[in-house]
Amino acid sequence: MVLSGKIDFIPDGFSHAILIRNPVKVVTSRYRSLVGEQLGGDLSEVLSREIGFREMLELYAYIRDVKGQTPMVLDADHDLLRDPATTMKKFCDFVGFEFRESMLRWQPGRLEDWSWDDAWYGTVMNSSGFIKSEKYPEEIVSEINVSSYPEYVQDVFRDSQPYYEKLYSMRTKPA
């Protein structure tokens, strides 16, 4: 994911939000889905190209410095899954939408125009709402044995972590 050449297409007059998730979860999840797809070839190139934490930080800076707007940053686990209703209310306030409880639930299944990878988004497609986690995100991440993954997966995690931490430090804190 490279922003050069694409970043100029970010429209004016919109509120921008960036949703982040701990790289340990993102990288290991995407790796498992790539292996499940049995793509063959060099998965390290695919994995490193698709993760995009550096690009998210560049996007944040571009929107802030060039567009003059501070994007909302939300963490999927610390914010959205820990307190879905409060987080969605804050998001709606930020973008100027009216919050409705129905935003927290949906019908499971593939959307007609869904073009995303089934292996990676299968949990979402089979869900019917945000699943509130009773565990702290740190507990979940600590249960993932990163060292059991190939070295290039560990490299992508290590490369992504500082960008995630920077974005996390700028996230919109829960009320």
C-alpha positions as CSV (number, residue, x, y, z in Angstrom):
1,M,0.0,0.0,0.0
2,V,1.7,3.1,-1.2
3,L,0.1,6.5,-0.8
4,S,2.1,8.4,-3.4
5,G,-0.1,9.2,-6.4
6,K,-3.3,8.3,-4.4
7,I,-3.2,10.8,-1.6
8,D,-4.2,13.7,-3.8
9,F,-7.6,12.0,-4.3
10,I,-8.6,12.5,-0.7
11,P,-11.6,14.8,-0.9
12,D,-12.1,18.1,0.9
13,G,-15.2,18.7,3.0
14,F,-15.3,15.3,4.7
15,S,-14.6,14.2,8.2
16,H,-11.9,11.5,8.2
17,A,-11.4,8.7,10.7
18,I,-8.7,6.0,10.9
19,L,-9.5,2.6,12.5
20,I,-6.4,0.9,13.9
21,R,-5.8,-2.5,15.5
22,N,-2.8,-4.0,17.2
23,P,-0.3,-5.2,14.6
24,V,0.1,-8.5,16.4
25,K,-3.6,-9.2,15.6
26,V,-3.6,-7.7,12.2
27,V,-0.4,-9.3,10.9
28,T,-1.0,-12.8,12.3
29,S,-4.6,-12.7,11.1
30,R,-3.7,-11.7,7.6
31,Y,-0.9,-14.2,7.5
32,R,-3.3,-17.0,8.4
33,S,-5.8,-15.9,5.8
34,L,-3.1,-15.8,3.1
35,V,-1.9,-19.3,4.0
36,G,-5.6,-20.4,3.9
37,E,-5.9,-19.0,0.4
38,Q,-3.0,-21.1,-0.7
39,L,-1.6,-18.4,-2.9
40,G,1.8,-19.8,-3.0
41,G,4.7,-17.6,-4.0
42,D,6.3,-15.0,-1.8
43,L,3.8,-14.2,1.0
44,S,6.3,-11.8,2.6
45,E,5.8,-9.3,-0.2
46,V,2.0,-9.6,-0.1
47,L,1.9,-9.3,3.7
48,S,4.2,-6.3,4.0
49,R,2.4,-4.5,1.1
50,E,-1.1,-5.0,2.7
51,I,-0.6,-4.1,6.3
52,G,-0.1,-0.4,5.9
53,F,0.5,1.1,9.3
54,R,3.2,3.5,8.0
55,E,0.7,4.6,5.3
56,M,-2.0,5.2,7.9
57,L,0.3,7.5,9.8
58,E,1.2,9.3,6.5
59,L,-2.5,9.6,5.8
60,Y,-3.1,11.0,9.2
61,A,-0.3,13.6,8.8
62,Y,-1.5,14.5,5.3
63,I,-5.1,15.1,6.4
64,R,-4.0,17.1,9.4
65,D,-1.2,19.2,7.7
66,V,-2.6,19.6,4.2
67,K,-6.4,19.3,4.6
68,G,-6.4,21.1,7.9
69,Q,-8.4,18.5,9.8
70,T,-7.4,16.3,12.6
71,P,-8.7,12.8,11.8
72,M,-10.4,10.7,14.5
73,V,-8.3,7.7,15.4
74,L,-10.1,4.7,17.0
75,D,-8.6,1.5,18.1
76,A,-10.8,-1.5,17.2
77,D,-10.1,-3.4,20.5
78,H,-9.5,-0.6,23.0
79,D,-12.5,1.5,21.8
80,L,-14.9,-0.2,19.4
81,L,-15.0,-3.7,20.9
82,R,-14.6,-2.6,24.5
83,D,-17.5,-0.1,24.3
84,P,-19.3,-0.3,20.9
85,A,-22.2,2.1,21.7
86,T,-20.1,4.9,23.2
87,T,-17.5,4.6,20.4
88,M,-20.1,4.7,17.7
89,K,-21.8,7.7,19.3
90,K,-18.5,9.5,19.4
91,F,-17.8,8.6,15.7
92,C,-21.3,9.8,14.7
93,D,-20.8,13.1,16.5
94,F,-17.5,13.5,14.8
95,V,-18.8,12.9,11.3
96,G,-22.2,14.6,11.8
97,F,-24.4,11.5,11.7
98,E,-27.3,10.8,14.1
99,F,-26.5,7.7,16.2
100,R,-29.0,4.9,16.1
101,E,-28.8,1.7,18.2
102,S,-29.4,-0.2,14.9
103,M,-25.8,0.7,13.9
104,L,-24.5,-1.8,16.4
105,R,-26.3,-4.8,14.8
106,W,-26.7,-6.2,11.3
107,Q,-27.8,-9.3,9.4
108,P,-25.0,-11.8,9.0
109,G,-23.9,-12.8,5.5
110,R,-22.1,-11.5,2.5
111,L,-23.2,-8.1,1.1
112,E,-24.1,-8.1,-2.5
113,D,-21.3,-5.9,-3.5
114,W,-18.7,-7.3,-1.1
115,S,-15.4,-7.7,-2.8
116,W,-13.2,-8.3,0.2
117,D,-11.3,-11.5,1.0
118,D,-13.6,-14.1,2.6
119,A,-10.7,-15.7,4.4
120,W,-9.8,-12.5,6.2
121,Y,-13.3,-11.1,6.7
122,G,-15.2,-14.3,7.4
123,T,-15.8,-13.5,11.1
124,V,-17.3,-10.1,10.1
125,M,-19.5,-11.7,7.4
126,N,-20.8,-14.3,9.9
127,S,-21.4,-11.8,12.7
128,S,-24.5,-9.9,13.6
129,G,-23.0,-7.0,15.6
130,F,-20.0,-5.8,17.6
131,I,-18.9,-8.5,20.0
132,K,-18.0,-6.7,23.2
133,S,-14.7,-8.2,24.6
134,E,-14.5,-8.8,28.3
135,K,-10.8,-9.3,28.0
136,Y,-8.4,-6.4,27.8
137,P,-6.7,-6.2,24.4
138,E,-3.3,-6.6,26.0
139,E,-4.4,-10.0,27.3
140,I,-5.6,-11.1,23.9
141,V,-2.4,-10.0,22.2
142,S,-0.2,-11.6,24.9
143,E,-1.9,-15.0,24.1
144,I,-0.5,-14.8,20.5
145,N,2.9,-16.4,20.2
146,V,4.5,-14.2,17.6
147,S,7.7,-16.2,17.7
148,S,5.8,-19.2,16.3
149,Y,5.4,-17.4,13.0
150,P,7.9,-17.2,10.2
151,E,10.6,-14.5,10.5
152,Y,9.2,-12.4,7.8
153,V,5.8,-12.2,9.7
154,Q,7.7,-11.2,12.8
155,D,9.5,-8.5,10.7
156,V,6.2,-7.1,9.5
157,F,4.9,-7.0,13.0
158,R,8.1,-5.2,14.3
159,D,8.0,-2.8,11.4
160,S,4.4,-1.9,12.0
161,Q,4.5,-1.6,15.8
162,P,6.0,1.9,16.1
163,Y,3.5,3.4,13.6
164,Y,0.6,1.7,15.5
165,E,2.0,3.1,18.8
166,K,2.2,6.6,17.3
167,L,-1.4,6.4,15.9
168,Y,-2.6,4.9,19.2
169,S,-1.1,7.9,21.1
170,M,-3.3,10.2,18.9
171,R,-6.5,8.2,19.3
172,T,-9.7,9.8,20.5
173,K,-9.8,8.7,24.1
174,P,-13.0,7.1,25.5
175,A,-15.1,9.5,27.6
